[in-house]
Amino acid sequence: MDSNISSEFVQKLLDEIDELTAVIIEQREQILILTKTVANLTEENLKLKESFNKNSKNSSKPPSSDGFSKPEPKSLRKSSGKK
C-alpha cells in the first residue's frame, strides 16, 4: 500500500460504502413499493373512469341512475319557426 494512505482512511471509506449500500437497498425497496402503488392506483383510476362514463344507454344501469342531465333530442330536425 502507498504510505500516504492510512488504514484508518481506508476503513472510513469502507464504512461509508457500507452505509451508502444500505441506503441504496432501502431506496430500492421503497421504489418497488411505490411502483406497485402506482400500478394499483392506475388500475383503480381506469375502473373509476369506465364506471363514470356509463349511463343507462350504454350499460345495464337503470335510467334513474343517470342523474338530472337533460336528455339529448330524439330528432335532429330543427323547428321551422312557423306556427
VOVEX-225930 format. One record per residue: residue in three letters; x, y, z of N, C-alpha, C, O in turn. Coordinates in steps of 0.02 Angstrom, whole numbers, plus 32768, in hexadecimal, padded with zeros to 4 digits. Example, Ala and Ser with C-alpha at 12.3 -4.5 7.8 and 13.67 -1.06 7.14 Angstrom:
// residues 2
  rest   n.X   n.Y   n.Z  ca.X  ca.Y  ca.Z   c.X   c.Y   c.Z   o.X   o.Y   o.Z
   ALA  8294  7EE4  8186  8267  7F1F  8186  8294  7F5B  8186  82C8  7F5A  81A7
   SER  8282  7F90  8162  82AC  7FCB  8165  8285  8002  818A  829E  8039  8192
END
This chain:
// residues 83
  rest   n.X   n.Y   n.Z  ca.X  ca.Y  ca.Z   c.X   c.Y   c.Z   o.X   o.Y   o.Z
   MET  8029  7FC5  8000  8000  8000  8000  802C  803E  8000  8064  803E  8019
   ASP  8011  8073  7FE4  8035  80B3  7FE3  8039  80CD  802B  8008  80C8  8050
   SER  8072  80E9  803D  807B  8100  8081  8051  813E  8091  8048  814E  80CC
   ASN  8037  8161  805E  800E  819C  8069  7FC6  818B  807D  7FA3  81B4  809B
   ILE  7FAF  814F  806E  7F6B  813A  807E  7F6D  810E  80BC  7F8C  80D9  80BD
   SER  7F4D  8127  80F0  7F4E  8101  812F  7F17  80CD  8130  7EE6  80D2  810B
   SER  7F1F  809C  815A  7EEC  8068  8161  7EAC  8085  817F  7E76  806C  8172
   GLU  7EB3  80B9  81A7  7E77  80DB  81C3  7E4E  80FA  818C  7E10  80F5  818C
   PHE  7E6F  8119  815C  7E4D  8139  8124  7E28  8105  80FB  7DEF  810E  80E7
   VAL  7E4A  80CD  80EF  7E2C  8097  80C8  7DEF  807C  80EE  7DBB  806E  80CF
   GLN  7DF5  8074  812F  7DBD  805A  8157  7D82  808A  8156  7D49  8075  8153
   LYS  7D8F  80CB  815A  7D5A  80FD  8155  7D36  80F9  8112  7CF8  80FE  810F
   LEU  7D5D  80F0  80DD  7D3E  80E9  809A  7D13  80AA  8096  7CDC  80AC  807A
   LEU  7D2B  8073  80B2  7D04  8035  80B2  7CC4  803D  80DB  7C8F  8024  80C6
   ASP  7CC8  805E  8113  7C8D  806A  813C  7C5A  8095  8117  7C1E  8089  811A
   GLU  7C73  80C8  80F4  7C47  80F4  80CD  7C26  80CD  8095  7BEB  80D7  8086
   ILE  7C4B  80A0  8075  7C2F  8077  8040  7BF7  804B  805D  7BC3  8044  803D
   ASP  7C02  802F  8097  7BCF  8005  80B7  7B8F  802E  80C6  7B58  8016  80BA
   GLU  7B98  806B  80DF  7B5F  8096  80ED  7B39  80A7  80AD  7AFB  80A5  80AC
   LEU  7B5D  80B8  8079  7B3D  80CA  8039  7B1A  808E  801A  7AE5  8095  7FFB
   THR  7B37  8053  8022  7B18  8016  8009  7AD6  800A  802D  7AA5  7FF6  800E
   ALA  7AD4  8015  806E  7A97  800C  8095  7A61  803E  807D  7A27  802C  8078
   VAL  7A75  807B  8070  7A47  80AE  8057  7A2A  8099  8013  79EF  80A0  8007
   ILE  7A55  8080  7FE8  7A3F  806B  7FA5  7A0E  8031  7FAA  79DB  8031  7F87
   ILE  7A1B  8002  7FD6  79ED  7FC9  7FDF  79AA  7FE1  7FF8  7976  7FCA  7FE1
   GLU  79AA  800E  8028  796C  802A  8043  7945  8050  800D  7908  8049  8007
   GLN  7968  8077  7FE5  7947  809C  7FB0  792B  806D  7F7B  78F6  807A  7F5F
   ARG  794E  8039  7F6C  7936  8008  7F3B  78F4  7FE9  7F53  78C6  7FE0  7F2C
   GLU  78F1  7FD8  7F94  78B4  7FBC  7FB1  787B  7FEF  7FAC  7842  7FDD  7F9C
   GLN  7889  802E  7FBB  7856  8062  7FB7  783E  806B  7F70  7803  8075  7F64
   ILE  786B  8067  7F40  7859  806E  7EFA  782A  8035  7EE5  77F9  8041  7EC2
   LEU  7839  7FF9  7EFB  780D  7FC0  7EEA  77C7  7FC9  7F07  7795  7FBC  7EE6
   ILE  77C4  7FE0  7F45  7783  7FEC  7F65  775D  8023  7F40  7721  801C  7F33
   LEU  777F  8059  7F30  775E  8091  7F0D  7749  807D  7EC6  7715  8093  7EAE
   THR  7770  8054  7EA5  775E  803C  7E62  771F  8013  7E65  76F3  801A  7E3A
   LYS  7719  7FE7  7E96  76DC  7FBF  7E9E  76A1  7FEC  7EAE  766A  7FE0  7E95
   THR  76AC  801E  7ED8  7676  804C  7EEA  765D  8072  7EAD  7621  807A  7EA3
   VAL  768B  808A  7E84  7678  80AF  7E47  7651  8081  7E19  761F  8096  7DFB
   ALA  7666  8043  7E11  7643  8014  7DE6  75FC  8007  7DFF  75CC  8006  7DD8
   ASN  75F5  7FFE  7E41  75B3  7FF3  7E5E  7586  8030  7E55  754B  802A  7E44
   LEU  75A1  806B  7E61  7579  80A8  7E5A  7567  80B5  7E12  7530  80CE  7E04
   THR  7593  80A6  7DE4  7584  80AE  7D9D  754B  8080  7D88  751E  8095  7D64
   GLU  754D  8042  7DA0  7518  8012  7D90  74D5  802A  7DAE  74A1  8027  7D8E
   GLU  74D8  8040  7DEC  749B  8059  7E0D  747F  8096  7DE9  7443  809D  7DE1
   ASN  74AB  80C2  7DD3  7497  80FE  7DAF  7473  80EC  7D6E  7440  8109  7D5E
   LEU  748E  80BB  7D4A  746F  80A5  7D0B  742A  8089  7D18  73FB  8097  7CF3
   LYS  7423  8060  7D4D  73E2  8043  7D5D  73B0  807A  7D6F  7376  8077  7D5B
   LEU  73C6  80AB  7D95  7399  80E1  7DA9  7384  810A  7D6C  734B  811F  7D67
   LYS  73B3  8117  7D3E  73A2  813C  7D01  736F  8116  7CD8  7340  8133  7CBD
   GLU  7379  80D4  7CD3  734A  80AB  7CAC  7305  80AD  7CCB  72D3  80B5  7CA7
   SER  7301  80A7  7D0C  72BF  80A7  7D2C  729F  80EC  7D2B  7262  80F2  7D28
   PHE  72C8  8120  7D2D  72AE  8164  7D2A  7290  8173  7CE6  725F  8198  7CE1
   ASN  72AD  8157  7CB1  7295  8163  7C6E  7258  8139  7C5B  723D  8142  7C24
   LYS  7242  810D  7C86  7209  80E3  7C76  71C8  8106  7C8B  71C6  812A  7CBE
   ASN  7195  80FC  7C63  7153  8114  7C75  7121  80DF  7C5F  7134  80A8  7C4C
   SER  70E1  80EE  7C63  70AF  80BB  7C54  70AD  80A8  7C0B  7091  8074  7BFA
   LYS  70CA  80D0  7BDF  70C9  80C0  7B98  7102  8092  7B83  70FC  806F  7B51
   ASN  7138  8091  7BA8  7171  8067  7B94  7183  8033  7BCA  71BA  8018  7BC9
   SER  7155  8026  7BF8  7161  7FF3  7C2B  711E  7FD9  7C44  70E9  7FEC  7C2A
   SER  7120  7FAF  7C76  70E3  7F94  7C92  70C9  7FBD  7CCC  709F  7FA7  7CF3
   LYS  70E3  7FFA  7CD4  70CE  8025  7D0A  7087  803F  7CFD  7075  804B  7CC3
   PRO  705F  8048  7D30  701C  8063  7D26  701F  80AD  7D15  704F  80D0  7D27
   PRO  6FED  80C6  7CF0  6FED  810D  7CDE  6FEE  813C  7D19  7007  8174  7D14
   SER  6FD5  8126  7D52  6FD5  8152  7D8D  701B  8161  7DA6  7025  8190  7DCC
   SER  704D  8138  7D91  7091  8144  7DA7  70B6  8176  7D7B  70EF  8187  7D88
   ASP  7095  818E  7D46  70B5  81BD  7D18  70BC  8203  7D34  70E5  822A  7D1B
   GLY  7097  8213  7D66  709B  8256  7D83  7068  8284  7D63  7037  826D  7D46
   PHE  7073  82C5  7D68  7042  82F6  7D53  7054  8318  7D11  7039  834E  7D02
   SER  707F  82FB  7CEA  7092  831A  7CAC  7059  8316  7C7A  7032  82E6  7C7A
   LYS  7054  8348  7C50  701F  834A  7C1D  7030  8318  7BE7  7069  8317  7BCE
   PRO  7000  82EE  7BD2  700F  82BD  7B9E  7019  82DF  7B5B  6FFF  8315  7B4E
   GLU  703E  82BE  7B30  704A  82D8  7AED  7009  82D6  7AC5  6FE0  82A9  7AD0
   PRO  7000  8304  7A96  6FC3  8302  7A6E  6FC2  82C4  7A43  6FF6  82AD  7A2B
   LYS  6F85  82A9  7A39  6F7F  826C  7A12  6F81  827C  79C7  6F93  8251  799F
   SER  6F6E  82B7  79B4  6F6D  82C9  796E  6FA2  82FF  7961  6FAC  832B  798A
   LEU  6FC2  82FA  7929  6FF4  832C  7917  6FD5  8364  78EC  6FF8  8391  78D7
   ARG  6F93  8360  78DF  6F71  8393  78B8  6F6A  83D2  78E0  6F5A  83D0  791C
   LYS  6F75  840A  78C0  6F6D  844B  78E0  6F26  8464  78D5  6F07  8455  78A2
   SER  6F0E  8489  7905  6ECA  84A5  78FC  6ECD  84DC  78C8  6EFE  8500  78C3
   SER  6E96  84E1  78A1  6E94  8513  786B  6E86  8558  7884  6E93  8589  7861
   GLY  6E6B  855E  78BF  6E5A  859F  78DA  6E13  85B5  78C8  6DFB  85E8  78E1
   LYS  6DF0  8590  789E  6DAB  85A0  788A  6D7A  8580  78BB  6D85  8549  78D4
   LYS  6D45  85A3  78C7  6D0F  8587  78F0  6CCD  8597  78D5  6C9A  8584  78F1
END
